[in-house]
Amino acid sequence: MKARNILPDELRRTPLFGGLDDVQLRQLLETAHIINLEEGQHLFQCQQPASQFFMVRKGTIRLYLSTPDGAEKVMHLVTSGQTFAEAITFMEGQAYPVNASALDTCEVLALSNHTFRTILRGSTDTCFRLMANMSSWLKRQIADIDALTLQNATLRFTNYLLHQAPAGAKRDITITLVAPKHVIASRLSIKPESFSRILRNLQSEGHITVDGNLIHIRDISTLE
């Protein structure tokens, strides 16, 4: 489905495209199209040739790798308004390094790598703005790696909750988990049984209340 009804302002709200002007955004949208996915449907598979990158308009996309023993390691959960696979635009031998599948009903905007490179070649200023955005993304990834390697499992999960909480919120916060608990456990490198134990411990200590995929935080300072 063509992306005729998408306006440049929608893309501009996404950090990756914040530095593009209206002409550049319309140029990008001319070769873009919308992909609708049902729960569990794959968008692409690891090592599949990559000619597009993506922005989620609705739903949650799971990026994961399969291990030799058949297990799955969730690398990232991409939600509405976020982009993914854009780094492949600048790689030789372009191929997706992970699998991508829909956790729920998803609507994804597929954007052309070739068109994006053409836009960047025409504007040095845009390239510098993009580099600044990519540097911020890299900083977040380094922070994730530090968390996964240096923090214990309980601290990784509490930090995950803190990042989901609205800015400035202090008490009586409700967070909706964007994925099933076993998927979030995989993303945080926590075994499912350990994840369940962490939830029970935090709940018995009075820090949180769990109601299905809803996490109620009574006082955020106790988690901090």
ROSE-4610 file (N, C-alpha, C; in Angstrom, 1 decimal, always signed):
// ROSE-4610
residu = [M/M/M/K/K/K/A/A/A/R/R/R/N/N/N/I/I/I/L/L/L/P/P/P/D/D/D/E/E/E/L/L/L/R/R/R/R/R/R/T/T/T/P/P/P/L/L/L/F/F/F/G/G/G/G/G/G/L/L/L/D/D/D/D/D/D/V/V/V/Q/Q/Q/L/L/L/R/R/R/Q/Q/Q/L/L/L/L/L/L/E/E/E/T/T/T/A/A/A/H/H/H/I/I/I/I/I/I/N/N/N/L/L/L/E/E/E/E/E/E/G/G/G/Q/Q/Q/H/H/H/L/L/L/F/F/F/Q/Q/Q/C/C/C/Q/Q/Q/Q/Q/Q/P/P/P/A/A/A/S/S/S/Q/Q/Q/F/F/F/F/F/F/M/M/M/V/V/V/R/R/R/K/K/K/G/G/G/T/T/T/I/I/I/R/R/R/L/L/L/Y/Y/Y/L/L/L/S/S/S/T/T/T/P/P/P/D/D/D/G/G/G/A/A/A/E/E/E/K/K/K/V/V/V/M/M/M/H/H/H/L/L/L/V/V/V/T/T/T/S/S/S/G/G/G/Q/Q/Q/T/T/T/F/F/F/A/A/A/E/E/E/A/A/A/I/I/I/T/T/T/F/F/F/M/M/M/E/E/E/G/G/G/Q/Q/Q/A/A/A/Y/Y/Y/P/P/P/V/V/V/N/N/N/A/A/A/S/S/S/A/A/A/L/L/L/D/D/D/T/T/T/C/C/C/E/E/E/V/V/V/L/L/L/A/A/A/L/L/L/S/S/S/N/N/N/H/H/H/T/T/T/F/F/F/R/R/R/T/T/T/I/I/I/L/L/L/R/R/R/G/G/G/S/S/S/T/T/T/D/D/D/T/T/T/C/C/C/F/F/F/R/R/R/L/L/L/M/M/M/A/A/A/N/N/N/M/M/M/S/S/S/S/S/S/W/W/W/L/L/L/K/K/K/R/R/R/Q/Q/Q/I/I/I/A/A/A/D/D/D/I/I/I/D/D/D/A/A/A/L/L/L/T/T/T/L/L/L/Q/Q/Q/N/N/N/A/A/A/T/T/T/L/L/L/R/R/R/F/F/F/T/T/T/N/N/N/Y/Y/Y/L/L/L/L/L/L/H/H/H/Q/Q/Q/A/A/A/P/P/P/A/A/A/G/G/G/A/A/A/K/K/K/R/R/R/D/D/D/I/I/I/T/T/T/I/I/I/T/T/T/L/L/L/V/V/V/A/A/A/P/P/P/K/K/K/H/H/H/V/V/V/I/I/I/A/A/A/S/S/S/R/R/R/L/L/L/S/S/S/I/I/I/K/K/K/P/P/P/E/E/E/S/S/S/F/F/F/S/S/S/R/R/R/I/I/I/L/L/L/R/R/R/N/N/N/L/L/L/Q/Q/Q/S/S/S/E/E/E/G/G/G/H/H/H/I/I/I/T/T/T/V/V/V/D/D/D/G/G/G/N/N/N/L/L/L/I/I/I/H/H/H/I/I/I/R/R/R/D/D/D/I/I/I/S/S/S/T/T/T/L/L/L/E/E/E]
num = [1/1/1/2/2/2/3/3/3/4/4/4/5/5/5/6/6/6/7/7/7/8/8/8/9/9/9/10/10/10/11/11/11/12/12/12/13/13/13/14/14/14/15/15/15/16/16/16/17/17/17/18/18/18/19/19/19/20/20/20/21/21/21/22/22/22/23/23/23/24/24/24/25/25/25/26/26/26/27/27/27/28/28/28/29/29/29/30/30/30/31/31/31/32/32/32/33/33/33/34/34/34/35/35/35/36/36/36/37/37/37/38/38/38/39/39/39/40/40/40/41/41/41/42/42/42/43/43/43/44/44/44/45/45/45/46/46/46/47/47/47/48/48/48/49/49/49/50/50/50/51/51/51/52/52/52/53/53/53/54/54/54/55/55/55/56/56/56/57/57/57/58/58/58/59/59/59/60/60/60/61/61/61/62/62/62/63/63/63/64/64/64/65/65/65/66/66/66/67/67/67/68/68/68/69/69/69/70/70/70/71/71/71/72/72/72/73/73/73/74/74/74/75/75/75/76/76/76/77/77/77/78/78/78/79/79/79/80/80/80/81/81/81/82/82/82/83/83/83/84/84/84/85/85/85/86/86/86/87/87/87/88/88/88/89/89/89/90/90/90/91/91/91/92/92/92/93/93/93/94/94/94/95/95/95/96/96/96/97/97/97/98/98/98/99/99/99/100/100/100/101/101/101/102/102/102/103/103/103/104/104/104/105/105/105/106/106/106/107/107/107/108/108/108/109/109/109/110/110/110/111/111/111/112/112/112/113/113/113/114/114/114/115/115/115/116/116/116/117/117/117/118/118/118/119/119/119/120/120/120/121/121/121/122/122/122/123/123/123/124/124/124/125/125/125/126/126/126/127/127/127/128/128/128/129/129/129/130/130/130/131/131/131/132/132/132/133/133/133/134/134/134/135/135/135/136/136/136/137/137/137/138/138/138/139/139/139/140/140/140/141/141/141/142/142/142/143/143/143/144/144/144/145/145/145/146/146/146/147/147/147/148/148/148/149/149/149/150/150/150/151/151/151/152/152/152/153/153/153/154/154/154/155/155/155/156/156/156/157/157/157/158/158/158/159/159/159/160/160/160/161/161/161/162/162/162/163/163/163/164/164/164/165/165/165/166/166/166/167/167/167/168/168/168/169/169/169/170/170/170/171/171/171/172/172/172/173/173/173/174/174/174/175/175/175/176/176/176/177/177/177/178/178/178/179/179/179/180/180/180/181/181/181/182/182/182/183/183/183/184/184/184/185/185/185/186/186/186/187/187/187/188/188/188/189/189/189/190/190/190/191/191/191/192/192/192/193/193/193/194/194/194/195/195/195/196/196/196/197/197/197/198/198/198/199/199/199/200/200/200/201/201/201/202/202/202/203/203/203/204/204/204/205/205/205/206/206/206/207/207/207/208/208/208/209/209/209/210/210/210/211/211/211/212/212/212/213/213/213/214/214/214/215/215/215/216/216/216/217/217/217/218/218/218/219/219/219/220/220/220/221/221/221/222/222/222/223/223/223/224/224/224]
x = [+0.8/+0.0/+0.9/+0.6/+1.4/+1.2/+2.2/+2.1/+1.6/+0.5/+0.0/-0.6/-1.2/-1.8/-0.9/+0.3/+1.2/+1.8/+1.7/+2.2/+3.7/+4.5/+5.8/+5.9/+4.9/+5.0/+5.0/+4.4/+4.4/+5.9/+6.6/+8.0/+8.9/+8.6/+9.4/+9.4/+8.4/+8.3/+9.3/+9.8/+10.8/+12.2/+13.0/+14.3/+15.2/+15.1/+15.9/+15.6/+14.3/+13.9/+13.8/+14.1/+13.9/+14.7/+15.8/+16.6/+16.3/+15.3/+14.9/+13.9/+14.0/+13.0/+11.8/+10.7/+9.5/+9.8/+10.6/+10.9/+11.6/+12.5/+13.2/+12.3/+11.4/+10.5/+9.5/+9.0/+8.1/+8.8/+10.1/+10.9/+11.0/+11.2/+11.3/+10.0/+8.9/+7.6/+7.2/+7.7/+7.3/+7.6/+8.7/+9.1/+8.7/+8.0/+7.6/+6.3/+6.1/+4.8/+4.5/+3.2/+2.8/+2.6/+3.1/+3.0/+2.2/+1.1/+0.3/+0.7/+0.9/+1.3/+0.3/+0.0/-0.8/+0.2/-0.4/+0.5/+1.2/+2.6/+3.4/+4.0/+3.5/+3.9/+5.3/+6.2/+7.5/+7.5/+8.3/+8.6/+9.8/+10.8/+12.0/+12.7/+13.6/+14.4/+15.9/+16.6/+18.0/+18.7/+19.6/+20.4/+19.6/+18.3/+17.6/+18.1/+18.3/+18.8/+17.9/+18.6/+17.9/+17.9/+16.8/+16.7/+15.8/+15.3/+14.4/+14.7/+14.4/+14.3/+12.9/+12.6/+11.2/+10.9/+9.7/+9.2/+7.8/+7.7/+6.4/+5.4/+4.2/+3.1/+2.1/+2.0/+1.1/+1.6/+1.5/+1.9/+3.4/+3.9/+5.2/+5.9/+7.1/+7.9/+9.0/+9.2/+10.2/+11.4/+12.6/+13.8/+14.5/+14.9/+15.4/+16.4/+17.2/+18.1/+17.7/+17.9/+17.6/+19.0/+19.0/+20.2/+20.3/+21.4/+21.5/+20.6/+20.3/+19.4/+17.9/+17.6/+16.2/+15.6/+16.4/+15.9/+15.9/+15.3/+15.3/+15.8/+16.6/+17.1/+16.5/+15.7/+15.1/+16.1/+16.4/+17.4/+16.8/+15.6/+15.0/+13.5/+12.7/+11.3/+11.0/+10.5/+10.3/+8.8/+8.5/+7.1/+6.8/+5.5/+5.0/+5.9/+6.2/+7.0/+8.5/+8.9/+10.4/+10.8/+12.0/+12.6/+13.5/+13.7/+14.7/+15.2/+16.4/+17.1/+17.7/+17.7/+18.3/+19.8/+20.5/+21.9/+22.4/+21.6/+21.9/+22.1/+21.4/+21.5/+22.9/+23.8/+25.2/+26.2/+25.7/+26.5/+26.7/+27.9/+28.1/+27.5/+27.1/+26.5/+25.3/+24.3/+23.2/+22.3/+22.3/+21.4/+21.0/+19.8/+19.3/+20.0/+20.5/+21.3/+20.5/+19.2/+18.2/+16.9/+16.1/+14.7/+13.8/+12.7/+11.7/+10.3/+9.6/+8.2/+7.3/+6.0/+5.0/+4.5/+4.6/+4.1/+2.6/+2.0/+0.6/+0.2/-1.0/-1.3/-0.5/+0.3/+1.2/+1.0/+1.3/+1.3/+2.7/+3.5/+4.9/+5.0/+5.8/+6.1/+7.5/+7.6/+8.8/+9.4/+10.6/+11.3/+12.5/+12.8/+13.8/+15.2/+16.1/+17.5/+18.1/+17.8/+18.4/+17.9/+16.6/+16.1/+16.7/+16.9/+17.5/+18.9/+19.7/+21.1/+21.1/+20.2/+20.2/+20.0/+19.0/+18.7/+20.0/+20.6/+21.8/+23.0/+23.1/+24.2/+24.0/+22.8/+22.5/+22.6/+22.8/+22.8/+23.8/+24.9/+25.9/+25.3/+24.5/+23.8/+23.0/+22.2/+21.3/+22.2/+23.3/+24.2/+24.7/+25.1/+25.5/+24.4/+23.2/+22.1/+21.8/+21.9/+21.7/+22.8/+24.0/+25.1/+24.9/+24.3/+24.0/+23.0/+21.9/+20.9/+21.4/+22.2/+22.8/+23.7/+24.4/+25.3/+24.5/+23.4/+22.5/+22.0/+21.6/+21.2/+22.3/+23.5/+24.6/+24.9/+24.7/+24.9/+23.9/+22.6/+21.6/+21.9/+22.5/+22.8/+24.0/+24.9/+26.0/+25.5/+24.5/+23.9/+23.2/+22.5/+21.9/+22.9/+24.0/+25.0/+25.6/+25.8/+26.3/+25.3/+24.0/+23.0/+22.9/+23.1/+23.0/+24.2/+25.3/+26.5/+26.9/+26.5/+27.0/+25.9/+24.7/+23.6/+23.0/+22.5/+21.9/+20.4/+19.8/+18.5/+17.4/+17.4/+16.3/+16.6/+17.8/+18.1/+17.8/+18.1/+17.8/+16.3/+15.5/+14.0/+13.5/+14.0/+13.5/+13.9/+15.1/+15.5/+14.6/+14.2/+13.3/+12.0/+11.5/+10.2/+10.4/+11.5/+11.7/+11.8/+12.3/+12.4/+11.0/+10.1/+8.7/+7.8/+8.2/+7.4/+7.4/+6.2/+6.1/+7.1/+7.7/+8.6/+8.0/+8.6/+8.1/+7.1/+6.6/+5.7/+6.4/+5.6/+6.2/+5.5/+4.1/+3.3/+2.2/+1.7/+0.5/+0.6/+1.6/+1.9/+1.5/+0.8/+0.5/+1.2/+2.0/+2.8/+2.2/+1.9/+1.5/+2.6/+2.9/+4.0/+3.7/+4.6/+4.4/+4.5/+4.9/+5.1/+4.9/+4.6/+4.5/+5.7/+5.4/+6.5/+7.7/+7.5/+8.7/+9.5/+8.9/+9.6/+10.5/+9.9/+10.6/+11.8/+11.5/+12.6/+13.7/+13.4/+14.5/+15.2/+14.5/+15.1/+16.1/+15.8/+16.6/+17.6/+17.7/+18.6/+18.3/+17.0/+16.6/+15.9/+16.2/+15.4/+14.0/+13.0/+11.6/+11.3/+11.9/+11.6/+12.2/+13.3/+13.9/+13.0/+12.5/+11.7/+10.4/+9.8/+8.6/+9.0/+10.1/+10.5/+10.7/+11.3/+11.5/+10.2/+9.2/+7.9/+7.3/+7.4/+6.8/+7.5/+8.8/+9.6/+9.2/+9.2/+8.9/+7.5/+6.6/+5.2/+5.1/+5.7/+5.6/+6.3/+7.3/+7.9/+7.1/+6.0/+5.2/+5.6/+6.6/+7.0/+6.0/+5.5/+4.6/+3.4/+2.4/+1.3/+1.2/+1.0/+1.0/-0.4/-1.0/-2.3/-2.3/-2.0/-1.8/-0.6/-0.8/+0.3/+0.4/-0.3/-0.2/+0.6/+1.6/+2.4/+2.1/+1.6/+1.3/+2.4/+3.0/+4.1/+3.5/+3.6/+3.0/+3.8/+5.1/+6.0/+7.3/+7.6/+8.7/+10.0/+10.0/+11.3/+11.8/+10.9/+11.3/+12.1/+11.7/+12.4/+13.7/+13.8/+15.0/+16.1]
y = [-1.2/+0.0/+1.2/+2.2/+3.4/+4.3/+5.1/+6.0/+7.3/+7.4/+8.7/+9.6/+9.0/+9.8/+10.2/+9.8/+10.1/+11.5/+12.4/+13.8/+13.9/+14.8/+15.0/+15.2/+15.9/+16.2/+14.9/+13.8/+12.6/+12.0/+12.1/+11.6/+12.5/+13.8/+14.8/+14.6/+14.0/+13.7/+12.6/+11.9/+10.8/+11.3/+11.1/+11.7/+11.5/+10.3/+10.1/+11.1/+11.5/+12.4/+13.9/+14.2/+15.5/+16.6/+16.2/+17.2/+17.4/+16.6/+16.7/+17.8/+18.5/+19.5/+18.9/+19.7/+19.2/+18.5/+19.1/+18.6/+17.2/+17.1/+15.8/+14.7/+15.1/+14.2/+13.7/+14.6/+14.1/+13.2/+13.5/+12.6/+11.2/+11.2/+9.9/+9.1/+9.8/+9.2/+8.7/+9.3/+8.9/+7.4/+6.9/+5.5/+4.6/+5.2/+4.4/+3.7/+2.7/+2.0/+1.4/+1.1/+0.6/-0.9/-1.6/-3.0/-3.3/-4.1/-4.5/-5.9/-6.2/-7.5/-8.0/-9.2/-9.9/-10.4/-10.7/-11.2/-12.4/-12.4/-13.5/-13.5/-12.6/-12.6/-11.9/-12.5/-11.9/-10.8/-9.8/-8.7/-9.0/-9.5/-10.0/-11.0/-11.8/-12.8/-12.5/-13.0/-12.8/-13.2/-12.4/-12.5/-12.4/-12.0/-11.6/-10.3/-10.2/-9.0/-7.8/-6.7/-5.5/-4.3/-3.9/-2.7/-1.6/-1.9/-1.0/-0.9/+0.2/+0.3/+0.7/+0.8/+0.8/+1.8/+2.2/+3.0/+2.4/+2.1/+1.5/+2.6/+2.4/+3.3/+2.8/+1.5/+0.9/-0.4/-0.8/-2.1/-2.1/-3.4/-3.6/-4.7/-4.3/-5.3/-5.8/-7.2/-7.8/-8.1/-7.7/-8.0/-9.1/-10.2/-11.3/-12.1/-13.0/-13.9/-15.3/-16.3/-17.7/-18.4/-19.1/-19.8/-21.2/-21.8/-23.1/-24.2/-24.0/-25.0/-24.6/-23.6/-23.3/-22.2/-21.8/-20.7/-19.4/-18.3/-17.0/-16.0/-15.1/-14.0/-12.7/-12.0/-10.7/-9.6/-9.0/-7.9/-6.5/-6.4/-5.0/-5.2/-4.3/-4.2/-2.8/-2.7/-1.4/-1.0/+0.1/+0.5/+1.7/+2.1/+3.2/+4.5/+4.9/+6.1/+5.9/+4.7/+4.3/+3.7/+4.0/+3.4/+2.2/+1.4/+0.3/-0.1/-0.8/-1.3/-0.1/+1.1/+2.2/+2.1/+1.5/+1.5/+0.7/-0.3/-1.1/-0.3/+0.9/+1.8/+2.1/+2.1/+2.5/+1.4/+0.1/-1.0/-1.7/-2.2/-3.0/-4.4/-5.0/-6.3/-6.3/-5.4/-5.1/-6.4/-6.8/-7.9/-7.6/-8.1/-7.9/-8.8/-8.3/-9.1/-9.8/-9.6/-10.2/-10.5/-11.2/-11.5/-10.4/-10.1/-9.1/-9.7/-9.7/-10.3/-9.4/-9.5/-8.6/-9.3/-8.6/-9.1/-9.0/-8.1/-7.9/-7.4/-6.9/-6.3/-5.0/-5.0/-3.9/-3.2/-1.9/-1.2/-0.6/-0.9/-0.5/+0.3/+1.4/+2.2/+1.7/+1.2/+0.7/+1.8/+2.2/+3.3/+2.8/+3.4/+2.9/+3.4/+2.4/+2.8/+3.6/+3.3/+4.0/+5.5/+5.7/+7.1/+7.9/+7.2/+7.9/+8.3/+7.4/+7.7/+8.9/+8.9/+10.0/+11.3/+11.4/+12.6/+13.0/+12.1/+12.5/+13.0/+12.4/+12.8/+14.3/+14.7/+16.1/+17.1/+16.8/+17.8/+17.4/+18.1/+17.9/+18.2/+19.2/+19.6/+18.5/+17.8/+16.7/+15.6/+15.3/+14.2/+14.4/+15.7/+16.0/+15.8/+16.2/+16.1/+14.6/+13.8/+12.4/+11.7/+12.2/+11.6/+11.9/+13.1/+13.5/+12.5/+12.2/+11.3/+9.9/+9.4/+8.1/+8.0/+9.1/+9.1/+8.9/+9.6/+9.5/+8.0/+7.4/+6.0/+5.1/+5.3/+4.5/+4.6/+5.8/+6.1/+5.2/+5.2/+4.4/+2.9/+2.5/+1.1/+0.7/+1.6/+1.3/+1.2/+2.1/+2.0/+0.7/+0.2/-1.1/-2.2/-2.2/-3.2/-3.2/-2.0/-1.8/-2.4/-2.1/-2.6/-4.2/-4.8/-6.2/-6.9/-6.3/-6.9/-6.6/-5.4/-4.9/-5.0/-5.0/-5.0/-6.4/-6.6/-7.9/-7.9/-9.0/-9.1/-8.2/-8.1/-7.2/-5.8/-5.3/-4.0/-3.7/-4.7/-4.5/-4.3/-5.1/-5.0/-3.7/-3.3/-2.0/-0.8/-0.9/+0.2/+0.2/-1.0/-1.0/-0.3/-0.6/+0.0/+1.5/+2.0/+3.4/+4.1/+3.5/+4.1/+4.2/+3.3/+3.3/+4.3/+4.8/+5.7/+7.1/+7.8/+9.1/+10.1/+11.0/+11.9/+12.7/+12.8/+13.6/+12.9/+11.7/+11.0/+10.5/+10.5/+10.1/+8.9/+9.0/+8.0/+7.5/+6.3/+5.7/+5.7/+5.1/+5.0/+3.6/+3.6/+2.3/+2.2/+1.1/+0.9/-0.3/-0.2/-1.3/-2.0/-3.2/-3.9/-4.1/-3.7/-3.7/-5.1/-6.0/-7.4/-8.4/-9.7/-10.7/-10.7/-11.2/-11.2/-12.0/-13.1/-13.9/-13.2/-12.4/-11.6/-10.5/-9.8/-8.8/-9.4/-10.6/-11.3/-11.6/-12.1/-12.3/-11.1/-10.0/-8.7/-8.3/-8.6/-8.1/-9.2/-10.3/-11.4/-12.0/-12.2/-12.8/-14.1/-15.2/-16.4/-16.3/-16.9/-16.7/-17.0/-18.1/-18.4/-17.3/-16.8/-15.7/-14.4/-14.2/-13.0/-13.1/-14.3/-14.5/-14.3/-14.7/-14.6/-13.1/-12.3/-10.9/-10.2/-10.5/-9.9/-10.2/-11.5/-11.9/-11.1/-11.0/-10.4/-8.9/-8.2/-6.8/-6.5/-7.5/-7.3/-7.6/-8.6/-8.9/-7.8/-7.1/-6.0/-4.7/-4.7/-3.6/-2.5/-2.8/-1.9/-1.8/-2.9/-2.9/-3.8/-3.7/-4.6/-5.0/-6.3/-6.9/-7.3/-6.8/-7.2/-7.5/-8.8/-9.1/-8.4/-7.6/-6.9/-5.5/-5.2/-3.9/-4.0/-3.0/-2.9/-1.6/-1.7/-0.5/-0.2/+1.0/+1.4/+2.4/+2.0/+2.9/+4.2/+4.0/+5.1/+4.9/+5.7/+5.5/+5.6/+6.4/+6.6/+5.2/+4.3/+3.0/+2.2/+2.4/+1.6/+2.3/+3.6/+4.4/+4.1]
z = [+0.0/+0.0/+0.0/-0.9/-1.0/+0.2/+0.5/+1.7/+1.3/+0.5/+0.0/+1.1/+2.1/+3.2/+4.3/+4.3/+5.3/+5.1/+6.0/+5.9/+6.4/+5.8/+6.3/+7.8/+8.4/+9.9/+10.7/+10.2/+11.0/+11.0/+9.9/+9.9/+10.7/+10.7/+11.4/+12.9/+13.4/+14.9/+15.3/+14.3/+14.6/+14.5/+15.5/+15.6/+14.3/+13.7/+12.5/+11.4/+11.3/+10.2/+10.6/+11.8/+12.3/+11.6/+11.0/+10.3/+8.8/+8.3/+6.9/+6.7/+5.5/+5.2/+4.5/+4.2/+3.6/+2.3/+1.5/+0.1/+0.3/+1.2/+1.4/+2.0/+2.9/+3.4/+2.4/+1.5/+0.4/-0.5/-0.8/-1.7/-1.1/+0.2/+0.9/+0.9/+1.0/+1.0/-0.4/-1.4/-2.8/-3.1/-2.5/-2.7/-1.5/-0.5/+0.7/+0.5/+1.3/+1.3/+2.7/+2.9/+4.2/+4.1/+5.2/+5.3/+6.6/+6.4/+7.6/+8.0/+9.2/+9.7/+10.8/+10.8/+11.8/+12.9/+14.1/+15.2/+14.8/+15.0/+14.7/+13.3/+12.4/+11.0/+10.9/+10.1/+9.9/+8.9/+9.3/+8.4/+7.5/+8.2/+7.4/+8.3/+7.7/+8.4/+8.3/+9.3/+9.4/+8.1/+7.6/+6.4/+5.1/+5.2/+4.0/+3.4/+2.1/+1.5/+1.9/+2.2/+2.8/+1.8/+1.4/+0.5/+1.2/+2.4/+3.0/+4.5/+5.1/+6.6/+7.0/+8.3/+8.7/+9.8/+9.9/+11.0/+11.4/+12.7/+13.2/+13.4/+12.8/+13.0/+14.0/+14.1/+15.1/+15.5/+16.8/+17.3/+17.7/+17.9/+18.4/+17.6/+17.1/+16.3/+17.2/+17.2/+17.9/+17.0/+17.4/+16.7/+17.5/+16.9/+17.7/+16.8/+17.5/+16.9/+17.4/+16.6/+17.0/+17.3/+18.4/+18.8/+18.2/+18.1/+17.5/+18.2/+19.5/+20.2/+20.0/+19.2/+18.9/+19.8/+20.8/+21.6/+20.9/+21.4/+20.8/+21.8/+21.3/+22.1/+21.5/+22.3/+21.9/+22.0/+20.9/+20.9/+21.2/+20.7/+20.8/+20.6/+21.2/+21.0/+20.4/+19.2/+18.5/+18.5/+19.1/+19.3/+18.4/+18.4/+17.5/+17.6/+16.3/+16.2/+16.1/+16.3/+16.3/+15.0/+14.6/+13.3/+13.7/+12.7/+12.9/+11.5/+11.5/+10.3/+9.5/+10.0/+9.2/+9.1/+10.1/+10.0/+8.8/+8.3/+7.2/+5.9/+5.9/+4.7/+4.4/+5.4/+5.2/+5.1/+5.1/+5.2/+3.8/+3.5/+2.3/+2.5/+1.3/+1.4/+2.3/+2.0/+2.9/+3.1/+4.3/+4.7/+6.2/+6.5/+7.9/+8.8/+9.9/+10.9/+11.9/+11.9/+12.9/+12.2/+12.9/+12.4/+13.0/+12.3/+12.8/+12.6/+13.7/+13.6/+14.4/+14.1/+14.8/+16.1/+17.2/+18.5/+18.6/+17.8/+17.7/+16.3/+16.1/+14.8/+14.6/+13.5/+13.3/+11.9/+11.9/+10.7/+10.6/+9.5/+9.4/+8.1/+8.2/+7.0/+6.5/+5.3/+4.7/+3.8/+4.0/+3.4/+2.6/+1.4/+0.5/+1.0/+1.1/+1.5/+0.4/-0.9/-2.0/-2.0/-1.8/-1.7/-0.6/+0.6/+1.7/+1.5/+0.9/+0.5/-0.4/-1.4/-2.4/-1.7/-0.8/+0.0/+0.7/+1.4/+2.2/+1.4/+0.2/-0.7/-1.2/-1.2/-1.6/-0.6/+0.7/+1.8/+2.9/+3.0/+4.0/+5.4/+5.5/+6.8/+7.3/+6.4/+6.7/+7.2/+6.6/+7.1/+8.5/+8.8/+10.1/+11.2/+10.8/+11.7/+12.0/+10.9/+11.0/+11.9/+11.7/+12.5/+14.0/+14.3/+15.7/+16.2/+15.4/+15.9/+16.1/+15.2/+15.3/+16.5/+16.8/+17.9/+19.2/+19.3/+20.5/+20.6/+19.4/+19.4/+19.9/+19.5/+19.9/+21.4/+21.9/+23.4/+24.1/+23.7/+24.3/+24.3/+23.1/+23.0/+23.9/+24.1/+25.0/+26.5/+26.8/+28.1/+28.3/+27.3/+27.4/+27.6/+26.9/+27.1/+28.5/+29.0/+30.4/+31.4/+31.1/+32.0/+32.0/+30.8/+30.7/+31.3/+31.3/+31.7/+33.2/+33.6/+34.9/+36.0/+35.7/+36.7/+36.9/+38.1/+38.4/+37.8/+37.7/+37.0/+37.6/+38.9/+39.5/+39.1/+39.2/+38.8/+37.3/+36.5/+35.0/+34.8/+35.6/+35.4/+36.0/+37.2/+37.8/+36.9/+36.3/+35.4/+34.2/+33.7/+32.6/+32.9/+34.1/+34.5/+34.6/+35.2/+35.3/+34.0/+33.0/+31.7/+31.0/+31.4/+30.9/+31.5/+32.7/+33.5/+32.9/+32.9/+32.4/+33.1/+32.4/+33.0/+34.1/+35.2/+36.3/+37.2/+36.8/+37.6/+38.9/+40.0/+41.3/+42.0/+41.9/+42.7/+41.8/+42.2/+41.6/+40.0/+39.5/+38.1/+37.6/+36.4/+35.8/+34.5/+34.3/+33.1/+32.4/+31.1/+30.3/+29.6/+29.9/+29.2/+27.7/+26.9/+25.4/+24.8/+25.6/+25.1/+26.2/+25.9/+26.9/+27.8/+29.0/+30.1/+29.6/+28.9/+28.5/+27.5/+26.7/+25.7/+26.3/+27.3/+28.0/+28.8/+29.4/+30.1/+29.2/+28.0/+27.0/+26.6/+26.4/+26.1/+27.2/+28.4/+29.6/+30.0/+29.2/+29.5/+30.9/+31.1/+32.4/+32.1/+32.8/+32.6/+33.0/+32.3/+32.6/+34.1/+34.7/+36.1/+37.0/+36.6/+37.4/+37.3/+36.1/+35.9/+36.8/+36.8/+37.7/+39.2/+39.6/+41.0/+41.3/+40.4/+40.6/+40.7/+39.9/+40.0/+41.4/+41.8/+43.1/+44.2/+44.2/+45.3/+45.3/+44.2/+44.2/+44.6/+44.3/+44.7/+46.2/+46.8/+48.2/+49.0/+48.5/+49.2/+49.1/+48.3/+48.3/+47.2/+46.4/+45.4/+44.2/+43.8/+42.6/+42.9/+42.0/+41.9/+40.5/+40.3/+38.9/+38.6/+37.5/+37.1/+35.6/+35.2/+33.8/+33.2/+32.2/+31.6/+32.1/+33.2/+33.9/+35.1/+35.3/+36.5/+37.1/+38.4/+39.1/+40.1/+40.0/+40.9/+41.9/+43.2/+44.2/+44.5/+44.6/+44.8/+44.0/+43.0/+42.1/+42.9/+44.0/+44.7/+45.3/+45.6/+46.2/+45.2/+43.9/+42.8/+42.5/+42.5/+42.2/+43.2]
